[in-house]
Structure formats: C-alpha cells, structure tokens
Amino acid sequence: MSTLTYSAILSERSQVGRQPPDLKGVENKFEVRHLSFWYGATQALFDISLVVPQRAVVALIGPSGCGKSTFLRVLNRMNELIDNTRHVGDVLLDGQELYSRRFNLADPRRRVGMVFQKSNPFPKTVFENVVYGPRVAGIRDRSFLYALAERCLRQAALWDEVKDRLHDSALDLSGGQQQRLCIARALATDPEVLLMDEPASALDPASTARIEDLIFELKRYYTIVIVTHNMQQAARVSDLTAFFYQGRMIESGPTDRLYTRPQMKQTEDYITGRFG
C-alpha cells in the first residue's frame, strides 16, 4: 500500500477525533534497554531499546517470525514459562527492573494483562470468565463480583450484548464477542497495561472495527502494546509504531511520522509492500 494511502488513513483518524496525543512530558510505563533474548542457543531478539509512554497505544509491526510476540511476552515475563530461555538487558516497569528478584512474579502478571490472537474463553459462564482472576485472588463477595463483571463488560463494549446471558456458556458467544470477553477478563484484575497479540486477526471486519474502537477507548485508562500484521489497523489505532525485522527493531517513532516519512529504507519497503 502506498504512503499516500496511509496519509489518507491518518487523516481519517484525525477527522474522527483520533489525533495523536502530545506525549511530551508523559512518563514512561516501560523502558526497555539493550534487550537481547534467546530460546536455547537461538537468539530471537537483538539489542532492542524502546520506551512505552503511559496511556498510549504502541503498535509492533513486521513480518512473521521477526520477534514481535517474543518482545511482547518479555513485558509480562510470560517467556519464563518456556524452558531454557534467557535474556540480557533492562526491562523497567514504572522505573523498576521487571526481572529483579525483588519483583514478585504475581505482580507483573496482575499489572500487565494479556490478550491473545485466538480468543480463549474458559468453558465456564460469561460471568465466571470475567471474575476468574479475582476469584483466584480470594475475592468471594458476590455483590462485588457482579459489580466488577458489569464494569469490565461495559469497558469491553460487551455488556449490552450479554447482560441477559451472564450465566450462559461463554463458548456460545460469537468469535468477536469471545475476544471482547477475554479483554473484559483481563481488565478484571485491574491491570495498568494491556498487551494484545494480534487480537483481531481471526475476526470479521465488523468485529475488527469493534476491537479497534475499543482500543481507542481503553487507552484513556490503560497503556496498550499491540502486535498486528494489519498495517492499516496499526495506522488507525496506534500513537507510536515500532518496526521489527529479523529480531531487530529497525525503527520506531510516532505513527504518523513513521508511516509517511520513514527514516530507514527497510521500513519504507515494508510499509509500501515491497516485502513482508
């Protein structure tokens, strides 16, 4: 797709009130410095440095296998579930080293929620899906849990569609509804950050549009990092974009600048569809 077309997308975004925020003076939620990562003997990330401002949407783009999802999982220590992995470099969450031994592992999992590419509701009711995390944390107050479920389902733009189906199986929902349910479930643990790994890749255009609108609303309260192969989607929803290629971050910056005036030829070639 041409740079001119992306300019049109960015113009359309501004016309519906999605102007890029002024991030000057905004504190960083994450600071990643010189991060390299290995699966066994295979190096997947090479010397990545990136800052993620608070309450901004950062899109990670690049071809398959370039390290986007690996980087995303570094941000909530999910890669630790995989044997024989290691990293070097610094990953700071609110200025604290995320991988410090002083950091309780349960803390980043609570503060940094994750939404996966394929919706994965539990084989439980809609209500029990949303309150699963708080229940595991020991909360039993029924009235509190119902109020929490309503709040999170409203935030996920799903309440009006399921308010009369709270005790039906979540597996009976449509694909788009299931993905929004998974977002509501992630919100129920009161996170500060939402990581989204291609959350709309398996959805139809109407459901994708709902997810994109939801991302725009959620960034008022949360920091969001999204992996996407949909270049138009990244242009529509993100404030900052980072382009990954073969485990390296080639370029990052404000989305409007990176899409219309990329500084690196590799970035321009990918954005204009010459490879990828």
N, C-alpha and C positions, 0 to 999 in steps of 0.2 A: 504494500500500500504506500502511496506517495506521502511525502512530508506535507504537501498541500492538503491532503485529505485529513491528516492528523491535526493540522491547523484548524480545519473546519470542526473537528470533534471538540477541540479545546475551546473554540468559540461557542459551540453549542452548550458546552458545560457552563461557561460563564453566563450565558443567557438565562439558564435555569437556576442561577444563584450558586453555582459551584465554583466560585472563584478560589484560586489557590490562596491559602492563608498567609499572613505575614509571619514568618517563623523567626524573625529577628528577636533575640532576647528570650525565646522559648527554651526552657530547659530540656535536656535530652533524657529520654526514657532509657534508651540503650546507647552505649558506646562500645563498639567492637574495634579492637586494635590489633592489627597484625595476626589475625586468626588463621591458623592452618589446621587441617583436620584429616585424620587417617582412619580408614577401615582396614584394620590389619596392616599390611605393607602397602596398601593402595592409598595414595594421597588424593583426597576429594576436594579440598579447599586449599588455596594458596594465598597466604598473606592478605586476608580480607580486612579492610578497615571501613567502617560505616557507622554513622550516627543516625538514630531514630528519634526525632523530636516527640515530645508529648502531644497527644491528641492530634496526630497527623496520620495519614494513610501512606505507607511506603510500599510500592509495588516492586517485586523482584521478577524480572523478565529474563528470557534467554532460552536457547534450545533445550530439548530434553537431555538429561544427564549432565547438566552444567554445574550442578551443586546448589541450586536454589532451595530445594527441600531439605537438603542436609544443613544448610545455613539456618533455615527456619527452625529446625529441630534443636539446633545449638541453643537457641534463645530461651528454651524452657527445659534444657537438659534431658530431652527425650532420647537423644542418641545414647545416653548411658544405659538404656535398656538393651542395647546391642553389644554383644561380646566383642572384645578385642578392638575397641575404638579408643582414640586418644586425640588430644588437641594441644596446641600451644597458642599463646596469645591471651589477650584480656577480653572478657565479656562483662561489662558493667551494667547493672540494673539499678537505676537511681544512684549511681556513683559507687555501688558496692559490687565487688567481684562475685559474679554469679556462681563460680565454681570453687569458691572458698570453702574450706571445711567448716567454717563458722556459719555457713548458709545452710539452714535446714532444708533438705531436699523437698519437703512438702510445701515450703513457702513459694518457690518459683512455680511449682505446678498449680498452686492456687492463684497466684498473682498473674500468671501468663497462661491464658486459656488457649485451646487448640481446636480448630475446626478442620476436618479432613476433606479430601477430594470426594470421597464416596460417603454419603450420609450413612451414619452407623447408629441409628436409634437402638436402644436396648429392647428386648422382647418383653416390654412392660407397657403399662398405660402411658398416655401422654403426660399425665400428672407425675407419675413416678419417674419418668425420664427426666423431667425438669428438676425435680428435687433430689435426684440421686446423690449428687455431691454433698449437699447439706445433710442428708440423712447419714452418709458415711462419716461426716464430721460430728455426728452425735445429736443433731437437732431433731427433736421429736414433736415439738409444739405444732399441732395440726393447723391451727388458725394462722400461725406464722408461715408455715409451708404453703398454704393455699394463697396467702397474700404474695409470697415470693414468686410462686408459679405464675400468678396473674401478671405481676410486674415484668417478669422476664419474657413471658409470651407476648406481652404488649411491646416490649422493646424489640422483639424479634419480628414484629408485624404479623403475628400469627393468632393473637387472642380471639379476634372476631371470627376466625375460621374454625377454632377448636373449642371455644368456651362451653359448648354443649356436648363435647366429645372427650372431656378430660379423662374419663375412665374407660375409654375405648383403647384398643391396642394402637400403639404408635406405628406399628407396621402397616396399618390400614390407611395411613396418610399417603398423599402423593409424594413423588420424589422431591419436588420443591418444598412442600410442607415439612418433610422429614429433615431437609437440610436446615430450614429455619428453626425446627425443633432442636436440632443439635446446637445451633447458635444459642438458643434460649438456655439449654442445659449448661453450656459453657459460661453464660452470664450469671447463672445461679450461684456460682462460687465467688462472686464479687471480684472478678479479675480487674487488673489495671490495663492489661494488654490482651489483644486477640490476635492470634496467628491463624491465618487462613491459607490452606494449601489447595489451591485451585477449587474453591468452594462451589463454583457454578459450572464446571467443565462437563458434568453429566446431566445438566438441566436444559429444558427447552427455553427458547428466547424469552417467553413471558416470565418464567421463574427466574431466569438470569437477571432480568430487569428488576425484579423484586429484591434480589440479593444485592444488586448494585445500589438501589435506593436505600436499602437497609444499612449498607456500609457507610453511605454518606451521612445517615442519621446517627449511627453509633459513634462516629468519630468525635461527636460533641462531648462524649464521656470517656472514650477509650482510645488508646493508641492501637493502630491496626497495621500489621505487616501481612501482605498478601502475595502469594505466588500465583502467577497466571501466565498461560500461554496465549491468552486473548489480548492482542496488542490494543485493540480498541477499548477493551474493558479497563486496562491499565491507564490509558489516556483519560478515560471518563472519571474514574474513581480516585486516583492517587494524587497526592501532593508532591511526593518525591518518587523517583524511579531509579533502581539500580539494575544495570545490565550485566549479567553473568555469562561467561563463556569459558568452557573447559576448566571449571573450578576456580577461575579468577574473576574478580569484579573489574570489568573493563572501564566502566564509567558510572557515575551516579550524580544526581542533581535534581533540581525542580523539574517536574514532569513536562511543563510547557517548554522549558528550555531544552531539555534532553531530546524531546520528540521533534522539535523544529530546528534546533541548532546544535546537533550533537558535536562534541569536540573530537571524538575518535572515529576513524573510518569504519572500524568493526561495528560500532554502534549504529552508524548510518546505514551500513549494509544490512544489518539485521532489521532495523526499523522499516527500511524500504523494501524488505522482502527479497534481497539478493541471496540470502542464505537463511537457514533456520528451519 
